[in-house]
Amino acid sequence: MSKSSSVDQNLHDDLRSPLIPSAAATAADGYSKQKKVTMDQMLEKYCGDFGWWQFSHFILTSFAWALEGIHTMIMIFADREPAWRCSTNRLCDSKAKSVCGLEPGSWEWTGGAASSTVSEFGLICGQKYKVGLVQSLFFAACMIGAGVFGHLSDSKLGRKGSLTIVCIMNAIFGCLTAISSNYWTYTLFRFLSGFSTGGTGLCAFVLATEPVGQSWRGVAGMSTFYFFSVGIASLSAIAYFFRTWRSLYIASSIPSIIFVILLLPFIHESPRWCLVRGKVDEAMKIMRKIAKSNGKHLPDDVVLALDSEVNDDVPDSQSVSKEALNGSLLDVLRLPLTRFRLFLAVVINFLCSVVYYGLSLNAVNLGTNLYLSVALNAVAEMPAYFLTALVLDKLGRKPLAIGTMWFSGIFCLTGSLAKGDGTWKLVRMVCGVLGIFGMAGTYNLLFVYSMELFPTVVRNAALGCATQASQMGAILAPFVVVLGGGIPFAVFAFCGIAGGLLVIYLPETLNRPLYDTMAGMEEAETKKPSILS
């Protein structure tokens, strides 16, 4: 009886199995029927390149650039040499250019010893070099932080996680700087602040621009520097009301706290990072939010895939089981294509930074007070951002980078030939203003250009190297300015013209997709070599 039941059951299974497929077969067949598209294709066809979701996300994320502007340029006010006056008529010459030759006790600081670090720590005369030392160490820490957080944001921390950490660190170290008991403690906390500041703009830039579609990515990337200028301008207002350096550091840390508490909760992780980390379901949830917010429809049979998988006909298993892709700077260096691009990006960013920061330090005084001068300098850079963003998608990244660097280099060369007296002072001033105008546009453009040169899996690591090179240029710029006369202009002219020549060897990235993997980029670029010219 049991043998007969077994035979009947086997016959039943044989008849049923061709008609009803197994669960595994059904899942595999369902996934194979899904339409796999890249991130850029999904944004263009189904979600929108730059709708309300991308706009609001871009605005919220880019406020971090204002924080970087505040924490970087605060040294202008905190480390300034304040005005002084004679406290007695004897042994004091009020017309002296410096207090170094005056009798101790015959003069005093106008705003009191607490007005700046120079007056409180006695960083004058033979100790004046310490002002430049702490500023150089800050930029050196920025260089280190850019590399560290560039790697961390590409790996487990992600773009949003790294941005959260650096903003918290900015707030903490800013407040700790305010309670420094001596110069070396102050230097330590400024170094730590530089470490976190170096990763702020980098993480914010990538997080703000990665969800943006190909047609709007250039304009969006160029617009991030408006927030940097807004941060510097707002710093002038903060410094105007908080005249002592300790209160200024505390007040300037409050915006970072506000950003972490009120803005970061509304910022999403980059769907591109989720994709390359194997979190396809999480990436799809974000893409559905983008489509819904933009008034678009994302079909259920469309799924995100890496660029190297789009043309792959082999059906994958469930998306949640995809292996996370890891990339590092070593991967960039192994591939000849990305190695050459990284070398050029590093050198070009270094040369641009020397000119940008050098001209800022070497700029002619506008004839107004410090607070107004800094605010006007920040606002003066905005037309350069606007004009470069306006023609970015018409001229392309490569011609615009060459043109702006040569524009700045030519006017710096003219400034180096101008004498330093009489009417020539006006000529040199105009050359300096036009030089920084051109290089401000280049400095902004290079972030967009550098981002598009590398795939998602190593993008922040590569950008971190480029940012490190920029910080190295910022460290060296003050030493060039110290040379005085027409020599700084000559150095800046060489850097601008040489940088433009190097850009010639970079590929054009206009209307090219943001690749996800090293293999996907290598395959696409080798298939279409003509596009790289």
Salt bridges, closest charged atoms under 4 A:
ASP13 OD1 - HIS12 ND1 3.78
ASP29 OD2 - LYS33 NZ 3.32
ASP40 OD1 - ARG217 NH2 2.71
ASP40 OD1 - ARG272 NH2 2.54
GLU81 OE1 - LYS128 NZ 3.85
GLU108 OE2 - ARG85 NE 2.90
GLU120 OE2 - ARG246 NH2 2.58
ASP154 OD1 - ARG159 NH1 2.55
GLU210 OE2 - ARG159 NH2 2.78
GLU210 OE2 - ARG459 NH1 2.74
GLU309 OE1 - LYS322 NZ 3.58
ASP316 OD2 - LYS36 NZ 3.68
ASP316 OD2 - LYS322 NZ 3.17
ASP331 OD1 - ARG334 NH1 2.69
ASP393 OD1 - ARG397 NH1 2.76
GLU452 OE2 - ARG397 NH2 2.87
GLU523 OE2 - LYS527 NZ 3.13
GLU525 OE2 - ARG341 NH2 3.64
GLU525 OE1 - ARG512 NH2 3.51
